[in-house]
Amino acid sequence: MSLLKNSSYILTLLSLFGFLLTWQRSAFSLFFLIPIFLTLFWEFFLFLKLRKNIIKEATLIKGSLFYRISMGDFYLYIFSFF
């Protein structure tokens, strides 16, 4: 998994350098931006997925601070979808 993640970072850096070198000379330099935005989207998606898992784990523990703040199950269902 880490090898795939490292190769995506290398591809992103190469795309950034490719865009910086060709943005004034080529009309196709915008294609170098696609891997950069895909990597940013993927990292943001992983962060949201991790946050959702942490909230769900906190709601399973009845004595947790998050459960005591929400005071019931209504807020738990709402927060678990964000």
mmCIF file of the N, C-alpha and C atoms, coordinates in Angstrom:
data_MODEL
# 
_entry.id   MODEL 
# 
loop_
_atom_site.group_PDB 
_atom_site.id 
_atom_site.type_symbol 
_atom_site.label_atom_id 
_atom_site.label_alt_id 
_atom_site.label_comp_id 
_atom_site.label_asym_id 
_atom_site.label_entity_id 
_atom_site.label_seq_id 
_atom_site.pdbx_PDB_ins_code 
_atom_site.Cartn_x 
_atom_site.Cartn_y 
_atom_site.Cartn_z 
_atom_site.occupancy 
_atom_site.B_iso_or_equiv 
_atom_site.pdbx_formal_charge 
_atom_site.auth_seq_id 
_atom_site.auth_comp_id 
_atom_site.auth_asym_id 
_atom_site.auth_atom_id 
_atom_site.pdbx_PDB_model_num 
ATOM 1   N N  . MET A 1 1  ? 0.821   -1.199 0.000   1.00 0.00 ? 1  MET A N  1 
ATOM 2   C CA . MET A 1 1  ? 0.000   0.000  0.000   1.00 0.00 ? 1  MET A CA 1 
ATOM 3   C C  . MET A 1 1  ? 0.860   1.256  0.000   1.00 0.00 ? 1  MET A C  1 
ATOM 4   N N  . SER A 1 2  ? 1.925   1.239  0.789   1.00 0.00 ? 2  SER A N  1 
ATOM 5   C CA . SER A 1 2  ? 2.752   2.439  0.857   1.00 0.00 ? 2  SER A CA 1 
ATOM 6   C C  . SER A 1 2  ? 3.512   2.659  -0.443  1.00 0.00 ? 2  SER A C  1 
ATOM 7   N N  . LEU A 1 3  ? 3.844   1.557  -1.158  1.00 0.00 ? 3  LEU A N  1 
ATOM 8   C CA . LEU A 1 3  ? 4.528   1.709  -2.437  1.00 0.00 ? 3  LEU A CA 1 
ATOM 9   C C  . LEU A 1 3  ? 3.619   2.395  -3.450  1.00 0.00 ? 3  LEU A C  1 
ATOM 10  N N  . LEU A 1 4  ? 2.343   2.028  -3.446  1.00 0.00 ? 4  LEU A N  1 
ATOM 11  C CA . LEU A 1 4  ? 1.380   2.678  -4.333  1.00 0.00 ? 4  LEU A CA 1 
ATOM 12  C C  . LEU A 1 4  ? 1.193   4.142  -3.952  1.00 0.00 ? 4  LEU A C  1 
ATOM 13  N N  . LYS A 1 5  ? 1.159   4.417  -2.666  1.00 0.00 ? 5  LYS A N  1 
ATOM 14  C CA . LYS A 1 5  ? 0.994   5.794  -2.208  1.00 0.00 ? 5  LYS A CA 1 
ATOM 15  C C  . LYS A 1 5  ? 2.215   6.629  -2.579  1.00 0.00 ? 5  LYS A C  1 
ATOM 16  N N  . ASN A 1 6  ? 3.408   6.067  -2.406  1.00 0.00 ? 6  ASN A N  1 
ATOM 17  C CA . ASN A 1 6  ? 4.622   6.795  -2.760  1.00 0.00 ? 6  ASN A CA 1 
ATOM 18  C C  . ASN A 1 6  ? 4.709   7.034  -4.260  1.00 0.00 ? 6  ASN A C  1 
ATOM 19  N N  . SER A 1 7  ? 4.288   6.058  -5.054  1.00 0.00 ? 7  SER A N  1 
ATOM 20  C CA . SER A 1 7  ? 4.338   6.249  -6.502  1.00 0.00 ? 7  SER A CA 1 
ATOM 21  C C  . SER A 1 7  ? 3.332   7.305  -6.956  1.00 0.00 ? 7  SER A C  1 
ATOM 22  N N  . SER A 1 8  ? 2.201   7.415  -6.263  1.00 0.00 ? 8  SER A N  1 
ATOM 23  C CA . SER A 1 8  ? 1.248   8.468  -6.625  1.00 0.00 ? 8  SER A CA 1 
ATOM 24  C C  . SER A 1 8  ? 1.801   9.845  -6.268  1.00 0.00 ? 8  SER A C  1 
ATOM 25  N N  . TYR A 1 9  ? 2.549   9.931  -5.154  1.00 0.00 ? 9  TYR A N  1 
ATOM 26  C CA . TYR A 1 9  ? 3.179   11.203 -4.803  1.00 0.00 ? 9  TYR A CA 1 
ATOM 27  C C  . TYR A 1 9  ? 4.260   11.576 -5.809  1.00 0.00 ? 9  TYR A C  1 
ATOM 28  N N  . ILE A 1 10 ? 5.019   10.584 -6.263  1.00 0.00 ? 10 ILE A N  1 
ATOM 29  C CA . ILE A 1 10 ? 6.054   10.848 -7.264  1.00 0.00 ? 10 ILE A CA 1 
ATOM 30  C C  . ILE A 1 10 ? 5.411   11.301 -8.566  1.00 0.00 ? 10 ILE A C  1 
ATOM 31  N N  . LEU A 1 11 ? 4.317   10.643 -8.961  1.00 0.00 ? 11 LEU A N  1 
ATOM 32  C CA . LEU A 1 11 ? 3.601   11.047 -10.173 1.00 0.00 ? 11 LEU A CA 1 
ATOM 33  C C  . LEU A 1 11 ? 3.057   12.467 -10.036 1.00 0.00 ? 11 LEU A C  1 
ATOM 34  N N  . THR A 1 12 ? 2.586   12.814 -8.856  1.00 0.00 ? 12 THR A N  1 
ATOM 35  C CA . THR A 1 12 ? 2.082   14.167 -8.619  1.00 0.00 ? 12 THR A CA 1 
ATOM 36  C C  . THR A 1 12 ? 3.194   15.199 -8.723  1.00 0.00 ? 12 THR A C  1 
ATOM 37  N N  . LEU A 1 13 ? 4.342   14.903 -8.152  1.00 0.00 ? 13 LEU A N  1 
ATOM 38  C CA . LEU A 1 13 ? 5.469   15.834 -8.252  1.00 0.00 ? 13 LEU A CA 1 
ATOM 39  C C  . LEU A 1 13 ? 5.954   15.976 -9.688  1.00 0.00 ? 13 LEU A C  1 
ATOM 40  N N  . LEU A 1 14 ? 6.022   14.865 -10.412 1.00 0.00 ? 14 LEU A N  1 
ATOM 41  C CA . LEU A 1 14 ? 6.422   14.938 -11.819 1.00 0.00 ? 14 LEU A CA 1 
ATOM 42  C C  . LEU A 1 14 ? 5.406   15.725 -12.639 1.00 0.00 ? 14 LEU A C  1 
ATOM 43  N N  . SER A 1 15 ? 4.134   15.563 -12.322 1.00 0.00 ? 15 SER A N  1 
ATOM 44  C CA . SER A 1 15 ? 3.096   16.326 -13.019 1.00 0.00 ? 15 SER A CA 1 
ATOM 45  C C  . SER A 1 15 ? 3.212   17.814 -12.722 1.00 0.00 ? 15 SER A C  1 
ATOM 46  N N  . LEU A 1 16 ? 3.527   18.137 -11.487 1.00 0.00 ? 16 LEU A N  1 
ATOM 47  C CA . LEU A 1 16 ? 3.710   19.541 -11.124 1.00 0.00 ? 16 LEU A CA 1 
ATOM 48  C C  . LEU A 1 16 ? 4.886   20.146 -11.878 1.00 0.00 ? 16 LEU A C  1 
ATOM 49  N N  . PHE A 1 17 ? 6.004   19.436 -11.922 1.00 0.00 ? 17 PHE A N  1 
ATOM 50  C CA . PHE A 1 17 ? 7.160   19.932 -12.667 1.00 0.00 ? 17 PHE A CA 1 
ATOM 51  C C  . PHE A 1 17 ? 6.867   20.005 -14.164 1.00 0.00 ? 17 PHE A C  1 
ATOM 52  N N  . GLY A 1 18 ? 6.134   19.015 -14.679 1.00 0.00 ? 18 GLY A N  1 
ATOM 53  C CA . GLY A 1 18 ? 5.766   19.048 -16.089 1.00 0.00 ? 18 GLY A CA 1 
ATOM 54  C C  . GLY A 1 18 ? 4.883   20.234 -16.421 1.00 0.00 ? 18 GLY A C  1 
ATOM 55  N N  . PHE A 1 19 ? 3.943   20.535 -15.540 1.00 0.00 ? 19 PHE A N  1 
ATOM 56  C CA . PHE A 1 19 ? 3.084   21.693 -15.771 1.00 0.00 ? 19 PHE A CA 1 
ATOM 57  C C  . PHE A 1 19 ? 3.882   22.990 -15.708 1.00 0.00 ? 19 PHE A C  1 
ATOM 58  N N  . LEU A 1 20 ? 4.767   23.101 -14.718 1.00 0.00 ? 20 LEU A N  1 
ATOM 59  C CA . LEU A 1 20 ? 5.556   24.329 -14.584 1.00 0.00 ? 20 LEU A CA 1 
ATOM 60  C C  . LEU A 1 20 ? 6.487   24.546 -15.768 1.00 0.00 ? 20 LEU A C  1 
ATOM 61  N N  . LEU A 1 21 ? 6.983   23.472 -16.355 1.00 0.00 ? 21 LEU A N  1 
ATOM 62  C CA . LEU A 1 21 ? 7.890   23.610 -17.494 1.00 0.00 ? 21 LEU A CA 1 
ATOM 63  C C  . LEU A 1 21 ? 7.169   23.886 -18.809 1.00 0.00 ? 21 LEU A C  1 
ATOM 64  N N  . THR A 1 22 ? 5.913   23.468 -18.933 1.00 0.00 ? 22 THR A N  1 
ATOM 65  C CA . THR A 1 22 ? 5.229   23.564 -20.227 1.00 0.00 ? 22 THR A CA 1 
ATOM 66  C C  . THR A 1 22 ? 4.026   24.489 -20.245 1.00 0.00 ? 22 THR A C  1 
ATOM 67  N N  . TRP A 1 23 ? 3.739   25.207 -19.178 1.00 0.00 ? 23 TRP A N  1 
ATOM 68  C CA . TRP A 1 23 ? 2.478   25.942 -19.149 1.00 0.00 ? 23 TRP A CA 1 
ATOM 69  C C  . TRP A 1 23 ? 2.445   27.119 -20.113 1.00 0.00 ? 23 TRP A C  1 
ATOM 70  N N  . GLN A 1 24 ? 3.584   27.630 -20.535 1.00 0.00 ? 24 GLN A N  1 
ATOM 71  C CA . GLN A 1 24 ? 3.581   28.739 -21.487 1.00 0.00 ? 24 GLN A CA 1 
ATOM 72  C C  . GLN A 1 24 ? 3.762   28.274 -22.924 1.00 0.00 ? 24 GLN A C  1 
ATOM 73  N N  . ARG A 1 25 ? 4.227   27.059 -23.123 1.00 0.00 ? 25 ARG A N  1 
ATOM 74  C CA . ARG A 1 25 ? 4.552   26.598 -24.465 1.00 0.00 ? 25 ARG A CA 1 
ATOM 75  C C  . ARG A 1 25 ? 3.552   25.626 -25.071 1.00 0.00 ? 25 ARG A C  1 
ATOM 76  N N  . SER A 1 26 ? 2.713   25.033 -24.271 1.00 0.00 ? 26 SER A N  1 
ATOM 77  C CA . SER A 1 26 ? 1.848   23.981 -24.794 1.00 0.00 ? 26 SER A CA 1 
ATOM 78  C C  . SER A 1 26 ? 0.403   24.207 -24.357 1.00 0.00 ? 26 SER A C  1 
ATOM 79  N N  . ALA A 1 27 ? -0.492  23.862 -25.259 1.00 0.00 ? 27 ALA A N  1 
ATOM 80  C CA . ALA A 1 27 ? -1.913  23.953 -24.924 1.00 0.00 ? 27 ALA A CA 1 
ATOM 81  C C  . ALA A 1 27 ? -2.365  22.737 -24.114 1.00 0.00 ? 27 ALA A C  1 
ATOM 82  N N  . PHE A 1 28 ? -1.550  21.693 -24.111 1.00 0.00 ? 28 PHE A N  1 
ATOM 83  C CA . PHE A 1 28 ? -1.905  20.463 -23.406 1.00 0.00 ? 28 PHE A CA 1 
ATOM 84  C C  . PHE A 1 28 ? -1.294  20.381 -22.014 1.00 0.00 ? 28 PHE A C  1 
ATOM 85  N N  . SER A 1 29 ? -0.746  21.464 -21.540 1.00 0.00 ? 29 SER A N  1 
ATOM 86  C CA . SER A 1 29 ? -0.110  21.431 -20.220 1.00 0.00 ? 29 SER A CA 1 
ATOM 87  C C  . SER A 1 29 ? -1.126  21.272 -19.091 1.00 0.00 ? 29 SER A C  1 
ATOM 88  N N  . LEU A 1 30 ? -2.386  21.577 -19.355 1.00 0.00 ? 30 LEU A N  1 
ATOM 89  C CA . LEU A 1 30 ? -3.408  21.409 -18.316 1.00 0.00 ? 30 LEU A CA 1 
ATOM 90  C C  . LEU A 1 30 ? -3.638  19.944 -17.966 1.00 0.00 ? 30 LEU A C  1 
ATOM 91  N N  . PHE A 1 31 ? -3.261  19.041 -18.865 1.00 0.00 ? 31 PHE A N  1 
ATOM 92  C CA . PHE A 1 31 ? -3.392  17.615 -18.557 1.00 0.00 ? 31 PHE A CA 1 
ATOM 93  C C  . PHE A 1 31 ? -2.455  17.189 -17.430 1.00 0.00 ? 31 PHE A C  1 
ATOM 94  N N  . PHE A 1 32 ? -1.395  17.961 -17.201 1.00 0.00 ? 32 PHE A N  1 
ATOM 95  C CA . PHE A 1 32 ? -0.503  17.664 -16.086 1.00 0.00 ? 32 PHE A CA 1 
ATOM 96  C C  . PHE A 1 32 ? -1.156  17.971 -14.739 1.00 0.00 ? 32 PHE A C  1 
ATOM 97  N N  . LEU A 1 33 ? -2.206  18.768 -14.737 1.00 0.00 ? 33 LEU A N  1 
ATOM 98  C CA . LEU A 1 33 ? -2.874  19.119 -13.482 1.00 0.00 ? 33 LEU A CA 1 
ATOM 99  C C  . LEU A 1 33 ? -3.835  18.032 -12.993 1.00 0.00 ? 33 LEU A C  1 
ATOM 100 N N  . ILE A 1 34 ? -4.231  17.134 -13.872 1.00 0.00 ? 34 ILE A N  1 
ATOM 101 C CA . ILE A 1 34 ? -5.200  16.098 -13.493 1.00 0.00 ? 34 ILE A CA 1 
ATOM 102 C C  . ILE A 1 34 ? -4.686  15.218 -12.355 1.00 0.00 ? 34 ILE A C  1 
ATOM 103 N N  . PRO A 1 35 ? -3.457  14.660 -12.432 1.00 0.00 ? 35 PRO A N  1 
ATOM 104 C CA . PRO A 1 35 ? -2.998  13.843 -11.291 1.00 0.00 ? 35 PRO A CA 1 
ATOM 105 C C  . PRO A 1 35 ? -2.850  14.629 -9.991  1.00 0.00 ? 35 PRO A C  1 
ATOM 106 N N  . ILE A 1 36 ? -2.549  15.904 -10.089 1.00 0.00 ? 36 ILE A N  1 
ATOM 107 C CA . ILE A 1 36 ? -2.413  16.719 -8.879  1.00 0.00 ? 36 ILE A CA 1 
ATOM 108 C C  . ILE A 1 36 ? -3.757  16.845 -8.172  1.00 0.00 ? 36 ILE A C  1 
ATOM 109 N N  . PHE A 1 37 ? -4.797  17.164 -8.928  1.00 0.00 ? 37 PHE A N  1 
ATOM 110 C CA . PHE A 1 37 ? -6.117  17.308 -8.315  1.00 0.00 ? 37 PHE A CA 1 
ATOM 111 C C  . PHE A 1 37 ? -6.689  15.968 -7.868  1.00 0.00 ? 37 PHE A C  1 
ATOM 112 N N  . LEU A 1 38 ? -6.379  14.893 -8.590  1.00 0.00 ? 38 LEU A N  1 
ATOM 113 C CA . LEU A 1 38 ? -6.832  13.573 -8.149  1.00 0.00 ? 38 LEU A CA 1 
ATOM 114 C C  . LEU A 1 38 ? -6.183  13.174 -6.827  1.00 0.00 ? 38 LEU A C  1 
ATOM 115 N N  . THR A 1 39 ? -4.908  13.495 -6.664  1.00 0.00 ? 39 THR A N  1 
ATOM 116 C CA . THR A 1 39 ? -4.227  13.181 -5.408  1.00 0.00 ? 39 THR A CA 1 
ATOM 117 C C  . THR A 1 39 ? -4.787  14.012 -4.265  1.00 0.00 ? 39 THR A C  1 
ATOM 118 N N  . LEU A 1 40 ? -5.053  15.287 -4.506  1.00 0.00 ? 40 LEU A N  1 
ATOM 119 C CA . LEU A 1 40 ? -5.656  16.125 -3.464  1.00 0.00 ? 40 LEU A CA 1 
ATOM 120 C C  . LEU A 1 40 ? -7.046  15.624 -3.079  1.00 0.00 ? 40 LEU A C  1 
ATOM 121 N N  . PHE A 1 41 ? -7.827  15.228 -4.083  1.00 0.00 ? 41 PHE A N  1 
ATOM 122 C CA . PHE A 1 41 ? -9.159  14.691 -3.814  1.00 0.00 ? 41 PHE A CA 1 
ATOM 123 C C  . PHE A 1 41 ? -9.066  13.404 -3.005  1.00 0.00 ? 41 PHE A C  1 
ATOM 124 N N  . TRP A 1 42 ? -8.126  12.524 -3.374  1.00 0.00 ? 42 TRP A N  1 
ATOM 125 C CA . TRP A 1 42 ? -7.994  11.244 -2.684  1.00 0.00 ? 42 TRP A CA 1 
ATOM 126 C C  . TRP A 1 42 ? -7.564  11.444 -1.228  1.00 0.00 ? 42 TRP A C  1 
ATOM 127 N N  . GLU A 1 43 ? -6.633  12.361 -0.974  1.00 0.00 ? 43 GLU A N  1 
ATOM 128 C CA . GLU A 1 43 ? -6.193  12.630 0.396   1.00 0.00 ? 43 GLU A CA 1 
ATOM 129 C C  . GLU A 1 43 ? -7.334  13.220 1.225   1.00 0.00 ? 43 GLU A C  1 
ATOM 130 N N  . PHE A 1 44 ? -8.120  14.117 0.642   1.00 0.00 ? 44 PHE A N  1 
ATOM 131 C CA . PHE A 1 44 ? -9.254  14.692 1.354   1.00 0.00 ? 44 PHE A CA 1 
ATOM 132 C C  . PHE A 1 44 ? -10.309 13.629 1.644   1.00 0.00 ? 44 PHE A C  1 
ATOM 133 N N  . PHE A 1 45 ? -10.534 12.723 0.678   1.00 0.00 ? 45 PHE A N  1 
ATOM 134 C CA . PHE A 1 45 ? -11.492 11.642 0.871   1.00 0.00 ? 45 PHE A CA 1 
ATOM 135 C C  . PHE A 1 45 ? -11.037 10.711 1.995   1.00 0.00 ? 45 PHE A C  1 
ATOM 136 N N  . LEU A 1 46 ? -9.754  10.385 2.048   1.00 0.00 ? 46 LEU A N  1 
ATOM 137 C CA . LEU A 1 46 ? -9.247  9.524  3.119   1.00 0.00 ? 46 LEU A CA 1 
ATOM 138 C C  . LEU A 1 46 ? -9.373  10.195 4.482   1.00 0.00 ? 46 LEU A C  1 
ATOM 139 N N  . PHE A 1 47 ? -9.151  11.510 4.527   1.00 0.00 ? 47 PHE A N  1 
ATOM 140 C CA . PHE A 1 47 ? -9.306  12.238 5.785   1.00 0.00 ? 47 PHE A CA 1 
ATOM 141 C C  . PHE A 1 47 ? -10.756 12.198 6.259   1.00 0.00 ? 47 PHE A C  1 
ATOM 142 N N  . LEU A 1 48 ? -11.704 12.400 5.348   1.00 0.00 ? 48 LEU A N  1 
ATOM 143 C CA . LEU A 1 48 ? -13.116 12.358 5.737   1.00 0.00 ? 48 LEU A CA 1 
ATOM 144 C C  . LEU A 1 48 ? -13.537 10.962 6.171   1.00 0.00 ? 48 LEU A C  1 
ATOM 145 N N  . LYS A 1 49 ? -13.006 9.945  5.507   1.00 0.00 ? 49 LYS A N  1 
ATOM 146 C CA . LYS A 1 49 ? -13.323 8.568  5.876   1.00 0.00 ? 49 LYS A CA 1 
ATOM 147 C C  . LYS A 1 49 ? -12.774 8.247  7.266   1.00 0.00 ? 49 LYS A C  1 
ATOM 148 N N  . LEU A 1 50 ? -11.562 8.710  7.554   1.00 0.00 ? 50 LEU A N  1 
ATOM 149 C CA . LEU A 1 50 ? -10.984 8.498  8.878   1.00 0.00 ? 50 LEU A CA 1 
ATOM 150 C C  . LEU A 1 50 ? -11.791 9.221  9.950   1.00 0.00 ? 50 LEU A C  1 
ATOM 151 N N  . ARG A 1 51 ? -12.213 10.442 9.657   1.00 0.00 ? 51 ARG A N  1 
ATOM 152 C CA . ARG A 1 51 ? -13.006 11.215 10.614  1.00 0.00 ? 51 ARG A CA 1 
ATOM 153 C C  . ARG A 1 51 ? -14.342 10.530 10.898  1.00 0.00 ? 51 ARG A C  1 
ATOM 154 N N  . LYS A 1 52 ? -14.961 10.002 9.853   1.00 0.00 ? 52 LYS A N  1 
ATOM 155 C CA . LYS A 1 52 ? -16.234 9.310  10.027  1.00 0.00 ? 52 LYS A CA 1 
ATOM 156 C C  . LYS A 1 52 ? -16.052 8.054  10.877  1.00 0.00 ? 52 LYS A C  1 
ATOM 157 N N  . ASN A 1 53 ? -14.961 7.324  10.664  1.00 0.00 ? 53 ASN A N  1 
ATOM 158 C CA . ASN A 1 53 ? -14.712 6.123  11.460  1.00 0.00 ? 53 ASN A CA 1 
ATOM 159 C C  . ASN A 1 53 ? -14.442 6.464  12.919  1.00 0.00 ? 53 ASN A C  1 
ATOM 160 N N  . ILE A 1 54 ? -13.756 7.558  13.170  1.00 0.00 ? 54 ILE A N  1 
ATOM 161 C CA . ILE A 1 54 ? -13.496 7.970  14.555  1.00 0.00 ? 54 ILE A CA 1 
ATOM 162 C C  . ILE A 1 54 ? -14.797 8.347  15.250  1.00 0.00 ? 54 ILE A C  1 
ATOM 163 N N  . ILE A 1 55 ? -15.668 9.063  14.561  1.00 0.00 ? 55 ILE A N  1 
ATOM 164 C CA . ILE A 1 55 ? -16.954 9.448  15.157  1.00 0.00 ? 55 ILE A CA 1 
ATOM 165 C C  . ILE A 1 55 ? -17.815 8.219  15.415  1.00 0.00 ? 55 ILE A C  1 
ATOM 166 N N  . LYS A 1 56 ? -17.832 7.274  14.479  1.00 0.00 ? 56 LYS A N  1 
ATOM 167 C CA . LYS A 1 56 ? -18.619 6.058  14.693  1.00 0.00 ? 56 LYS A CA 1 
ATOM 168 C C  . LYS A 1 56 ? -18.068 5.247  15.853  1.00 0.00 ? 56 LYS A C  1 
ATOM 169 N N  . GLU A 1 57 ? -16.747 5.193  15.973  1.00 0.00 ? 57 GLU A N  1 
ATOM 170 C CA . GLU A 1 57 ? -16.140 4.466  17.087  1.00 0.00 ? 57 GLU A CA 1 
ATOM 171 C C  . GLU A 1 57 ? -16.469 5.141  18.413  1.00 0.00 ? 57 GLU A C  1 
ATOM 172 N N  . ALA A 1 58 ? -16.496 6.456  18.432  1.00 0.00 ? 58 ALA A N  1 
ATOM 173 C CA . ALA A 1 58 ? -16.823 7.179  19.667  1.00 0.00 ? 58 ALA A CA 1 
ATOM 174 C C  . ALA A 1 58 ? -18.284 7.009  20.045  1.00 0.00 ? 58 ALA A C  1 
ATOM 175 N N  . THR A 1 59 ? -19.148 6.834  19.057  1.00 0.00 ? 59 THR A N  1 
ATOM 176 C CA . THR A 1 59 ? -20.564 6.652  19.386  1.00 0.00 ? 59 THR A CA 1 
ATOM 177 C C  . THR A 1 59 ? -20.844 5.255  19.907  1.00 0.00 ? 59 THR A C  1 
ATOM 178 N N  . LEU A 1 60 ? -19.990 4.300  19.577  1.00 0.00 ? 60 LEU A N  1 
ATOM 179 C CA . LEU A 1 60 ? -20.197 2.947  20.086  1.00 0.00 ? 60 LEU A CA 1 
ATOM 180 C C  . LEU A 1 60 ? -19.879 2.849  21.576  1.00 0.00 ? 60 LEU A C  1 
ATOM 181 N N  . ILE A 1 61 ? -18.994 3.700  22.035  1.00 0.00 ? 61 ILE A N  1 
ATOM 182 C CA . ILE A 1 61 ? -18.629 3.703  23.448  1.00 0.00 ? 61 ILE A CA 1 
ATOM 183 C C  . ILE A 1 61 ? -19.619 4.609  24.181  1.00 0.00 ? 61 ILE A C  1 
ATOM 184 N N  . LYS A 1 62 ? -20.432 4.018  25.013  1.00 0.00 ? 62 LYS A N  1 
ATOM 185 C CA . LYS A 1 62 ? -21.517 4.771  25.651  1.00 0.00 ? 62 LYS A CA 1 
ATOM 186 C C  . LYS A 1 62 ? -21.001 5.808  26.643  1.00 0.00 ? 62 LYS A C  1 
ATOM 187 N N  . GLY A 1 63 ? -19.869 5.570  27.263  1.00 0.00 ? 63 GLY A N  1 
ATOM 188 C CA . GLY A 1 63 ? -19.369 6.506  28.258  1.00 0.00 ? 63 GLY A CA 1 
ATOM 189 C C  . GLY A 1 63 ? -18.434 7.552  27.691  1.00 0.00 ? 63 GLY A C  1 
ATOM 190 N N  . SER A 1 64 ? -18.336 7.638  26.368  1.00 0.00 ? 64 SER A N  1 
ATOM 191 C CA . SER A 1 64 ? -17.387 8.581  25.777  1.00 0.00 ? 64 SER A CA 1 
ATOM 192 C C  . SER A 1 64 ? -17.912 10.012 25.875  1.00 0.00 ? 64 SER A C  1 
ATOM 193 N N  . LEU A 1 65 ? -17.009 10.945 25.724  1.00 0.00 ? 65 LEU A N  1 
ATOM 194 C CA . LEU A 1 65 ? -17.372 12.360 25.812  1.00 0.00 ? 65 LEU A CA 1 
ATOM 195 C C  . LEU A 1 65 ? -18.342 12.744 24.701  1.00 0.00 ? 65 LEU A C  1 
ATOM 196 N N  . PHE A 1 66 ? -18.134 12.216 23.494  1.00 0.00 ? 66 PHE A N  1 
ATOM 197 C CA . PHE A 1 66 ? -19.012 12.542 22.375  1.00 0.00 ? 66 PHE A CA 1 
ATOM 198 C C  . PHE A 1 66 ? -20.437 12.066 22.645  1.00 0.00 ? 66 PHE A C  1 
ATOM 199 N N  . TYR A 1 67 ? -20.578 10.883 23.245  1.00 0.00 ? 67 TYR A N  1 
ATOM 200 C CA . TYR A 1 67 ? -21.911 10.363 23.548  1.00 0.00 ? 67 TYR A CA 1 
ATOM 201 C C  . TYR A 1 67 ? -22.585 11.196 24.634  1.00 0.00 ? 67 TYR A C  1 
ATOM 202 N N  . ARG A 1 68 ? -21.809 11.634 25.604  1.00 0.00 ? 68 ARG A N  1 
ATOM 203 C CA . ARG A 1 68 ? -22.390 12.454 26.676  1.00 0.00 ? 68 ARG A CA 1 
ATOM 204 C C  . ARG A 1 68 ? -22.779 13.837 26.180  1.00 0.00 ? 68 ARG A C  1 
ATOM 205 N N  . ILE A 1 69 ? -22.010 14.393 25.239  1.00 0.00 ? 69 ILE A N  1 
ATOM 206 C CA . ILE A 1 69 ? -22.349 15.713 24.693  1.00 0.00 ? 69 ILE A CA 1 
ATOM 207 C C  . ILE A 1 69 ? -23.621 15.638 23.864  1.00 0.00 ? 69 ILE A C  1 
ATOM 208 N N  . SER A 1 70 ? -23.755 14.587 23.074  1.00 0.00 ? 70 SER A N  1 
ATOM 209 C CA . SER A 1 70 ? -24.916 14.491 22.190  1.00 0.00 ? 70 SER A CA 1 
ATOM 210 C C  . SER A 1 70 ? -26.178 14.091 22.938  1.00 0.00 ? 70 SER A C  1 
ATOM 211 N N  . MET A 1 71 ? -26.045 13.446 24.101  1.00 0.00 ? 71 MET A N  1 
ATOM 212 C CA . MET A 1 71 ? -27.176 13.079 24.966  1.00 0.00 ? 71 MET A CA 1 
ATOM 213 C C  . MET A 1 71 ? -28.249 12.271 24.240  1.00 0.00 ? 71 MET A C  1 
ATOM 214 N N  . GLY A 1 72 ? -27.865 11.247 23.576  1.00 0.00 ? 72 GLY A N  1 
ATOM 215 C CA . GLY A 1 72 ? -28.847 10.378 22.965  1.00 0.00 ? 72 GLY A CA 1 
ATOM 216 C C  . GLY A 1 72 ? -28.449 9.942  21.580  1.00 0.00 ? 72 GLY A C  1 
ATOM 217 N N  . ASP A 1 73 ? -29.390 9.293  20.931  1.00 0.00 ? 73 ASP A N  1 
ATOM 218 C CA . ASP A 1 73 ? -29.088 8.697  19.641  1.00 0.00 ? 73 ASP A CA 1 
ATOM 219 C C  . ASP A 1 73 ? -29.424 9.590  18.455  1.00 0.00 ? 73 ASP A C  1 
ATOM 220 N N  . PHE A 1 74 ? -30.206 10.625 18.649  1.00 0.00 ? 74 PHE A N  1 
ATOM 221 C CA . PHE A 1 74 ? -30.618 11.457 17.518  1.00 0.00 ? 74 PHE A CA 1 
ATOM 222 C C  . PHE A 1 74 ? -29.426 12.130 16.859  1.00 0.00 ? 74 PHE A C  1 
ATOM 223 N N  . TYR A 1 75 ? -28.581 12.755 17.664  1.00 0.00 ? 75 TYR A N  1 
ATOM 224 C CA . TYR A 1 75 ? -27.411 13.429 17.105  1.00 0.00 ? 75 TYR A CA 1 
ATOM 225 C C  . TYR A 1 75 ? -26.395 12.435 16.564  1.00 0.00 ? 75 TYR A C  1 
ATOM 226 N N  . LEU A 1 76 ? -26.366 11.255 17.123  1.00 0.00 ? 76 LEU A N  1 
ATOM 227 C CA . LEU A 1 76 ? -25.407 10.246 16.668  1.00 0.00 ? 76 LEU A CA 1 
ATOM 228 C C  . LEU A 1 76 ? -25.686 9.841  15.230  1.00 0.00 ? 76 LEU A C  1 
ATOM 229 N N  . TYR A 1 77 ? -26.940 9.687  14.896  1.00 0.00 ? 77 TYR A N  1 
ATOM 230 C CA . TYR A 1 77 ? -27.281 9.332  13.521  1.00 0.00 ? 77 TYR A CA 1 
ATOM 231 C C  . TYR A 1 77 ? -26.929 10.460 12.553  1.00 0.00 ? 77 TYR A C  1 
ATOM 232 N N  . ILE A 1 78 ? -27.112 11.677 12.971  1.00 0.00 ? 78 ILE A N  1 
ATOM 233 C CA . ILE A 1 78 ? -26.791 12.821 12.113  1.00 0.00 ? 78 ILE A CA 1 
ATOM 234 C C  . ILE A 1 78 ? -25.288 12.934 11.921  1.00 0.00 ? 78 ILE A C  1 
ATOM 235 N N  . PHE A 1 79 ? -24.515 12.858 13.016  1.00 0.00 ? 79 PHE A N  1 
ATOM 236 C CA . PHE A 1 79 ? -23.068 13.042 12.926  1.00 0.00 ? 79 PHE A CA 1 
ATOM 237 C C  . PHE A 1 79 ? -22.376 11.887 12.218  1.00 0.00 ? 79 PHE A C  1 
ATOM 238 N N  . SER A 1 80 ? -22.950 10.705 12.232  1.00 0.00 ? 80 SER A N  1 
ATOM 239 C CA . SER A 1 80 ? -22.284 9.560  11.606  1.00 0.00 ? 80 SER A CA 1 
ATOM 240 C C  . SER A 1 80 ? -22.296 9.648  10.086  1.00 0.00 ? 80 SER A C  1 
ATOM 241 N N  . PHE A 1 81 ? -23.128 10.503 9.514   1.00 0.00 ? 81 PHE A N  1 
ATOM 242 C CA . PHE A 1 81 ? -23.167 10.631 8.060   1.00 0.00 ? 81 PHE A CA 1 
ATOM 243 C C  . PHE A 1 81 ? -22.290 11.744 7.535   1.00 0.00 ? 81 PHE A C  1 
ATOM 244 N N  . PHE A 1 82 ? -21.641 12.514 8.388   1.00 0.00 ? 82 PHE A N  1 
ATOM 245 C CA . PHE A 1 82 ? -20.788 13.610 7.935   1.00 0.00 ? 82 PHE A CA 1 
ATOM 246 C C  . PHE A 1 82 ? -19.336 13.283 8.126   1.00 0.00 ? 82 PHE A C  1 
# 
